[in-house]
Amino acid sequence: NRRERRLQVPPTDPLFANQWWLQPVAGGNANAIESRLRGVAGFQAAWARFGLPTAPTVVAVLDTGITVHDDLDNRVLPGFDFVSGVEYANDGDGRDADASDPGDYVTAGDLANPAFNGCQAEDSSWHGTIVAGMVAAKANNGVGGAGIHGSAKILPVRVAGKCGAEVADIVDGMRWAGGLAV
């Protein structure tokens, strides 16, 4: 029998406190929805018990692509862009080996194009980079937030562009990420 010491959690990253999904379950007001949702996954408890994950792991993020970010430095593998519609891709071409996110914004000018019927003007979400950060952002580096698995590698699979994603592009992206023929 031995005494286990508590690990140095939570991470020291400045935005970590804003990452509600990584926080422990809040006590007090049991009727508050936020207190029931906070820390649902229990990552801090898992980190305290088992430490931060270090096993080599690759996570495919099928989303809007990815931008350069210090918290993801050396964590991003070469991906692929499956957005087949040039008008939605916002990068001047269709499918290619560049999974970077050129933005998924929709302008008032875009709305004049019949291809954008049902869409609305909006700013870019940078959603793929946000999701990649949730998974693999470096922890304890004093930058941004902390990822769930700070040692994971991200495989960016761009399937969404302006006005969303086509199901065929999503399916092809899933097949490619799984090593299947497309």
SVG drawing of the C-alpha trace seen along z (x, -y; Angstrom):
<svg xmlns="http://www.w3.org/2000/svg" viewBox="-33 -42 39 44">
<polyline fill="none" stroke="black" stroke-width="0.4" points="0.0,0.0 1.3,-3.5 0.0,-7.0 -0.5,-8.4 0.2,-12.1 -2.1,-14.4 -0.8,-15.4 -0.4,-19.0 -3.9,-19.5 -5.4,-21.7 -3.2,-22.8 -1.7,-26.3 -2.9,-27.6 -4.6,-31.0 -7.9,-30.0 -8.2,-26.7 -10.8,-28.2 -13.0,-29.0 -13.0,-25.4 -16.2,-24.4 -16.1,-20.8 -12.8,-20.2 -13.8,-21.6 -14.9,-19.4 -18.6,-19.1 -19.6,-22.3 -21.2,-21.9 -23.9,-24.0 -27.0,-24.6 -28.0,-21.2 -30.8,-22.6 -28.6,-24.8 -28.1,-23.3 -24.6,-24.7 -23.5,-23.0 -24.9,-19.7 -23.1,-20.1 -19.7,-21.3 -17.1,-18.6 -19.5,-16.0 -16.6,-14.1 -14.6,-14.2 -11.3,-14.9 -9.7,-16.5 -10.6,-13.5 -9.1,-11.2 -6.0,-13.3 -5.6,-13.3 -5.9,-9.5 -4.0,-8.5 -2.0,-11.6 -2.2,-13.4 -2.5,-11.0 0.9,-10.3 0.1,-7.3 0.6,-8.0 -2.9,-8.7 -4.2,-10.1 -7.6,-11.8 -9.2,-12.6 -11.1,-15.9 -13.7,-16.1 -14.6,-19.8 -13.8,-23.1 -10.1,-22.4 -7.4,-23.8 -5.4,-27.0 -1.9,-27.4 -2.0,-27.8 0.8,-27.7 -1.1,-25.2 -1.2,-22.7 2.4,-23.2 3.9,-19.8 0.6,-18.1 -1.0,-18.3 -0.5,-15.6 -0.9,-16.1 -4.6,-16.0 -6.9,-16.3 -9.6,-18.8 -12.8,-16.9 -14.9,-20.0 -15.9,-19.2 -18.0,-22.3 -15.6,-25.1 -18.2,-27.8 -18.4,-26.4 -14.6,-25.6 -13.5,-29.2 -10.0,-28.2 -10.4,-28.5 -10.5,-24.7 -12.2,-21.5 -10.6,-18.5 -6.9,-18.6 -4.2,-17.8 -4.5,-21.1 -6.7,-20.8 -6.1,-24.3 -9.2,-26.4 -9.6,-29.4 -12.7,-30.5 -16.3,-29.4 -17.8,-32.9 -20.7,-33.7 -21.0,-37.3 -24.0,-39.2 -22.5,-38.8 -22.5,-35.0 -26.2,-35.1 -26.8,-36.5 -25.6,-33.1 -28.5,-30.5 -26.0,-27.9 -26.3,-29.7 -30.1,-29.6 -31.0,-28.9 -27.7,-30.1 -27.2,-33.2 -24.4,-35.8 -22.0,-35.0 -18.4,-35.3 -15.9,-32.3 -16.3,-29.9 -12.7,-28.4 -14.6,-25.4 -12.1,-22.8 -9.2,-24.5 -11.4,-24.9 -12.2,-21.2 -8.6,-20.2 -7.6,-22.4 -10.2,-20.7 -8.6,-17.4 -4.9,-18.1 -3.9,-21.6 -0.6,-21.5 -1.1,-21.8 1.0,-23.7 2.7,-25.8 1.1,-29.1 -0.7,-29.5 -4.4,-29.3 -6.3,-26.3 -5.6,-22.7 -6.6,-19.7 -8.2,-16.5 -5.2,-14.5 -2.2,-16.8 -0.1,-14.3 -2.5,-13.4 -1.8,-14.1 -4.6,-15.7 -5.4,-14.4 -7.3,-17.3 -10.0,-16.3 -11.7,-19.3 -15.3,-18.4 -17.1,-21.6 -16.9,-25.0 -19.2,-27.9 -22.8,-27.1 -22.0,-23.7 -21.0,-20.3 -22.2,-17.9 -23.0,-14.4 -21.0,-12.8 -17.9,-14.9 -18.3,-13.8 -18.6,-10.2 -15.6,-10.3 -13.7,-12.1 -14.6,-9.4 -13.6,-6.7 -10.2,-8.4 -9.5,-8.9 -10.3,-5.3 -7.9,-4.2 -10.6,-3.1 -10.8,-3.7 -12.5,-6.9"/>
</svg>
